Amino acid sequence: MKPLHELSIAEAGALLRSGQLSSGALTEHALARIASIDEQVRAFILVTRERALEDAHRADLELRAGVDRGPLHGIPYALKDIFDTAGIRTTCHSKLRQDHVPTEDAFVEGRLKAGGAVLLGKLATHEFALGGPSFDLPFPPARNPWNLEHFTGGSSSGSAAAVAAGLLRFAMGSDTSGSIRGPACFCGTVGFKPTYGRVSRRGTFPLSYALDHCGPLTWTVEDAALALQVVAGHDALDPGSADVPVPDYTSNLHAGVHGLRFAYPRHHFAEAEGTSPEVIAALDAAARKLTELGATVEEVRLPDFRLFSACGRVIMIAEGYAIHERDLRERPLDFARYTYQRLILGATLSAADLTQAFRLRRELTVALNAGVLKHHDALLTATGVGPAPHLDAFPADWPLKMPMQTIPYNVTGNPALTLPAGFSSTGLPLGLQFVGRIFDEPTVLRAGVALEGALGVRDRRPGLARTAHA
């Protein structure tokens, strides 16, 4: 049998249900691995050991009694530390909330509890899901398991680092401009941003009401489907939650891509400043592989990437400033330098700026959904324009450009899945993303499973994880 930390959700679940493995053993192994490795990776802000062992014991008793709560029953997980957990500290990785203990669970945490999953703890993020890799906070930034001196990506940094290091097989993150998909890309994991409104944000600290999404980071695409199955659903208490049926995300997962049509906006990344030739080569290889699998891949042109980026950033910063305005005025020095610099820009934006951004958002959404995706089943594109940068590359003040191609699909709200596309010459992961029609997560997942298998890079793990003996 594989080492326990290399079992997928599906593999571990089968062993749990057959009685060959207990949730207690799986959880003890995860806790030992965290104790052995996380001092280097810094993925966890808080390890909830007692809660985890209690959850695991309950899961084992229920499974032995024939009670099956679903695909995550007995499976350990962790939460980005912006998801409220009743009675457990939720800090947003910030001095401003380092002693905050919620009285209620976030919607996502409630779903995971009801599904019998096992909470290992809370994970590092960027402060308030924005900021950057800041060293002027109460907790250190997470490190990239492929190279500890390199960036983990956007704010779901601890979630991606924990999955990549084999500390767990899935974690929950949030994505406002790419904060699930960016870390997944840089850390070589799968990251899934479902359609806007598919997963409730209630109890998740907001950054932008119009752009925030919640979703899983996992080791495999199938695991992302299983995790989404549990957390997806309508929440009448979240104004942004969509009251639409949740499909069975596994029913057509292995159907392949034969006959599907993919749009390929190659110009978005190939013409972007600073794009690595290795990224272009990896994406072109992925497009050829889809063709070999029986799909049609056609180059298309979307509106200029800079329009998507400007639109999304005006909305994000305006809404982020509104959320934090009081603390920015009264406690500015309690923010990390990067966080303050990014949020305070919202004070310079006018009502006209925000109105025009929302108008542009509508135009861009129509261009994608009524244009390109009217004639194609999904879109294939890059996640980032290069591998993870070195942490020393970040200046004292926030850089104006980041190497991600993710924000367009926060602007439009379409489901977007990131998975590994290969590796750079320096051994760092490269990523690609599939983007689907609104609420058509099944097609995106189906494409991801097919290409994941065909590319054959899934079994490669960070050396840090391989050399740990927990």
N, C-alpha and C positions, 0 to 999 in steps of 0.2 A: 504494500500500500504506500501511496505517496506520504511524505511528511505531512503532518496535520495542517501546517500553515499553508500548504500548497493545494489543499482540497478546495474545489469550488463550492458554492452554495449547493448546487445540485448534487455533487458527489458527497459532501458532508451530510446533506439531508437524507440521502438514500441510506447511508450507514447508520444514522440516528434512528431511522424508522425500522431498520432491520435488527437493531439491537447490537450491532457490531461496534458501535461507538456511542459514548454518552456525551451529552452536552457538558456535563461536569468536566470530563477529560479534555474536551475541545476548549473549554473556557480556561482551565488551569494551564493548558499549553500556551494559550494566547497571553495570559497574564505573565507567565514565565518569559515568554519571548519579548514582551514589552519591557520587563525588568532588565533583560539582557541587552536590548538594542536601543531602546528609546532615549537613553542618555546621549546618544550620538544624533539620532534623527530628530528628536524634540517634537514629535508629532502630537503628543498628549499634553494638555494643560492639567488634566485631572484624570486619574484612574479610579474608577468606582469598584474596587475589588469586592467589597462585601455585597453590593447590589448585584454584581455579575454572578457571584457564586449562588446567591439566592435565586436569581432568574434561572440559572442553569439547573439548579436542583428542582425547581418547579417544572421546568420543561421536561426533565427526565421522568418525573412522576406522571405528568400528563401523557407523554408519549407511551409510557409503559401501560397506562390505563386505556390506551386507544383514542385519546383526545389529540387531534391534529389541528393546530391553528393555522396551518399554511406553510408556504415554502421557507419561511424564516424561523420556524419553530426550533428553538435550541441553538440558533446561529448567533455568534457574537458580532456586535457592531459597535460603532461609536458615532458621535454627533459633532459636527462643527460647532464650536462654542458660541453660536448665536441662536441655537434652538433651546427654548426654555425646557427645563427639567424640574418638576416639582420637588422641592426639598434639596436640590443639588445645585450648587453654584453655577451660574451662567454669566460669563464675564465679558463676552464680545472681545476678548484679548485686550482689554482696556483698563487703565487705572480708574476711569470714571465708573466702572461697574464691577470692579474686582471682588466686591463683597456682596454682589446681588444674588439673592436666592429666590427664585420664582416660587409661587404657590400653586401654579398650574402647569401642566405639560403643554408643549407645542402640539399642534395637530399631528405632525409627523411622529413625534415621540409616542403619542397616544396610539397611533396605528401600529407602531412597532411593538409596543407593549402588548396590545391586543393580539398581535400575531405571534407572541411567544418568543420574540428575539431577546438576546442577552446583552445588556448595556455594559460595555467595558469602560466608557468614560467620555470625556469631552476633549475635542481636538483643537489645535492651534489654528488661528485664522489671521488675516490682516485685521487691524483694529477696525471694528464696526463693518467688516467685510469690504473695506476700501483700503486706505493706507498703502502699505508696501512691506517689504522685508525689513521691518524696523527693529533696531536694537535699543530703542529708548522707551520700552514698554515693560510692564511687570513680568512678562513671560518672553522667552526668546523665540525668534522665528523658527519655523520648521525647516529642516534641511532636506535636500534632494538625495534619496538613497542611492542613486546612480553615481553621484559625486557630491559629497557633503559640502563642498565649497560652491555649489551652484544653486541657483534659484529654483524654488518649487513651483513657481507660477502664481496665479492670482489667489484670491483670499481663501479658497478651500484648500489651503496649503497643507495643513495637518491631515486632512482627509486623504489627499493623494499620497502623501509621504507614508502614512500608515498602511495603506493598501499596497503600495509598491514594496515596502519593506517586509511584507508578509505578517504584519502585526494583526491583521484581520482581513477578511475577504470583501467586506463592503462597509462604506461609511456614507453618511449623508452630508451633502454640501449645499451651497446656494450659488446662484449664477445671475449677476446683474449686467455684466458686460463680458463675461467669459470665465467666471471664477470657479466653475466646475470643470469646464473643458480645458482651460489653460493649464491648471495644475495636472490634470490627467495627461495632457500632451507632454509636458516637461518631465513628468515622473513615470511615463510609460504605462499608464493604466487606462481603463475605460472610464469615460465620464458622460453622463446622459442628462441633458437639459430637456425635460419634456415640454410639451406645449404650455404656453402661458395659461394658468388656471387649472391645469391638470392635477397639481399637488398643492394643497392649501399652504399658505405662508403664515397662517395664524400662529402666534407664539414664536415666530422667527423674527429676530430684530431686523427691521426694514432698512434698506438703503435707498431704494427707489420703488414706490408702489407700482409704477407703471412697467417696470422692467424686471423686477425680482422673480426668480424661479427657484424651486427646490428640486433636488434630484440626487441620485446615487452616484458614487464613484466605486468601481468594482475592478476585479481582476479580469473578468470575461464579460462579453456582451450578454451571454445567457444570464449571468448573475445580475446584470443591470435590469434585465426583463423581470426576473424574479423579485428583486427589491422594489421595482416600480409597481408591480402587481399589488404589493401590500400597502404602499403609501399613497397611491393614487385614489382620487375620489372627491366627490363634491362636499364642500363644507359651507353650510348656510351662514356661518359666522365670519367668513372671509369674503368681503365684497368682490374680490377678484377671482373667486373660485368658480369654475365652470360646471354647470349642471348638465353634464353629458355622460352617457354610459361609459364605463371602463371596460375595454375588451379583454379577452384572454391573451396576454402578451406572449404566451408560449405556444399557442395552437398552430401557428404557421412559421415558427421561428427558424426551422431548418428546411424551408421550402426552396432555398436557393434564389438566384437572381435571374434565372433564364427568362427572357421575355420582358424584363423591366427596362425602362428608359431612364438614364441618368443624365442630368445637365451638369456640365463641367465648366464653371466660370474661371478658367485658368488665368485670365487677365487679372483677377483680384489679387492673387498672390505673386504671379510671375512678373507683374509690372510694379509690384510694391517695392518701396525703397528698402534695401537691406535684405531682401529675400535670399536665403542660402540656396546655391545650386543643388545641394543635397535634398532640400525640400521639394524643389521642382521635379527632380529625378524620381523621388519617392512617390509623389502624387501621379506623375505620368505612368509609373510602373503600376500603381493601383488602378488607374483607368484602363490600362491594357489588361490587367488581370480580370477586371469585371467583364471586359469584352470576351476574354477566353472562357468565362463562366456562362456566356450566353446572353449577356446584357448588351444594350446599346448605350454608348457613351457619346454625347454630342457637346462640343464646345458652344457655350452661350455667353452673352454679355449681360451683366447686371448693371444697375446704376453704379456710379463711381463709389468705391469703398469709402472714400473720404466723406461722402454724403451720409452714409450709414453711421460712420464714426462720429461725425459732428452732431448729428441728430441725437444719437444715443447719449453722448457725453453731456450735452446741454440738459437733457431730461434728468439724467442721473445726478448731476451736480446740483441742479436746482432743487430737486426733491430731497437729496441728501442734506443740503444746507437747511432746508425747512425743518427737517427732523432734528438736526443738531444745533439749530440757531441759538437757543438759550445757552447751552454749554460753550459754544464757540465765543459768545460774548462774555460769559461770566467765568469760565474756567479754561481759557485757551491753552495755557501751559500744561494742562493735564492730558492733552492729546499728544500723540506722537507727531513728530515734525512733518512726516509725509502726509498723515491723515489731515492735519490742520491745513497744510498747503493745498490739498486737493479740495477739501470741503469749503474753505473760505472763498474760493472762486465763485461759489453760488451767490455771494453777496453782490457780485458785479453783474449778475444776469437780471434782465428786466422781464416783465410780464409779456412783452412783445417777443422776446427771445424764446420763451417757453411756448408761447402760442405758435410761433413759426415752426418750432421743432416738432410739435404735435401734428401740425399740418403736413410737414415733410414726412413724418412717420407714416401717415396714412398713404401718401404717394408711394413710398418705398415698399410698403406692405402689399399694395395692389400690384406693383411691378413684379414682385416675387411670386405672389400666389395666383393672381389672375393672368400673369404673363408666363414666366418660365415654368412654374409648377402646374400650370393648366395642361401642359403638353408633356411633362416628365413626371416620373414617379417619385424621384428624389434628386437631390443635388449632391455632388461630390466636390469637396474643396479642402484647402489646407486649414489646420487649426492655428498653427503659429508659423512665422516665416523663417524660423531657425530653431536650433536647440536651446536649452536653458542657458541663460547668460550666467557668468560668474558673479557671485555676490559683490565682489570688489568693483564690478562695473557700475554699480548704482552710486550716483553722486550724492552729495550732502543734501541737495534739494531735488524734489521729485522730477524725474525725467518726463518730458512732454510726450515721448513716443514709447509704446510698448509693442513687442513683436507678436501680437495676437491678431487673428482674423475672426474673432468670435462675436463681436458686438452687433453685426448686422441682424443676427437671428434672435437677439434680445429685443431689438427694435421691432421686428416683425412678429415675434412670439412663436415662431415655428419650432418644432422639436428638432434638436440637434444632438448627435451622438459623436463623441470623439473616441478613436481607438488608435493603437500604435500603428505607424506606417513603416517603421524600420528604425535605423540608428545612424547617427552621424559618424564621421570618421574618428571622433573623440569618444565614441561609446555612449553618447547621450541620446535619449529617445527623440523620435520625430513623430508627429501626429497628423491625422487627417480627420475630417468630419463629414458625416452624412446629415443632410437637412431634409426634412420631410414636409408634407402638407400638414396643415393644422389638424391636430388630433389624430394624425396617422402615424403614431409611434410604432405600430406593428411593422410597417414597411421599412422604417429606418432600422429597427432591430434586426429584421430579416436580412437586410443588406449587410449590416455589421457582422452578423454571424458568418455569412458566406465569405466576406472578404477577410475576416479574422482567420478563418481556417485556411484560406488560400495563400495568405501572405506568410504564414508559418513563423511569425516572430513571437507568438504568445508565450512560448515556454521559456524564453530567456528572462532571467530575473537578475536584479542587482547583485553584485558581488557581496555587498554588505549582508544581504539576506542569505546568500549561500554559505557564507563563512560563519554565520551565527549558529550556535549549537543548542539553542533553547528548544 
